[in-house]
Amino acid sequence: MHMTLEADYAVRIVEFLAVQDARTDAKTISEQTSVTPRFTLKILRTLVASGIVVSYKGAKGGYVLAKPAKEITLRQVIEAVEGPYMISRCQGESYNCTRTDCHLHSIYGKISAMVRRELDSYTFDTICAFESSEETTTE
């Protein structure tokens, strides 16, 4: 089980924007995050639609976080591109389980809730601070 490439790229993009002090154009974001320009624009549109990023048009346009990095969780970014986190499709509202004696549904629900709580415990200010402290200790 793994995150989609789109979710991984979305995390990279939000992480990059979290350390920027100014609006940043999509080309720079693409170059600095090693995400193709086309995919960068697609992900930015999704992040804008979900309220994580704000876009500005015009000569001084670009992208910035919609709120402080300390208010954006890893879960919010992942779910912005992947939808609600669940370990099994049987947890989805549209899934119709025909098994009457299935105990797995509640087990999967507990595991998914634990993962969601853990993802919520990481905000982008702590993620960026963690990386800064790693760089300091390796030099």
ABEGO torsion letter per residue (X at the ends): XBBBAAAAAAAAAAAAAAABABBBBAAAAAAAAGBBAAAAAAAAAAAAAAGABBBBBEAABEBBBABBAAABBAAAAAAAAAEBBBABAAABAABBBABAABAAAAAAAAAAAAAAAAAAABBAAAAAAAAAAAAAAAX
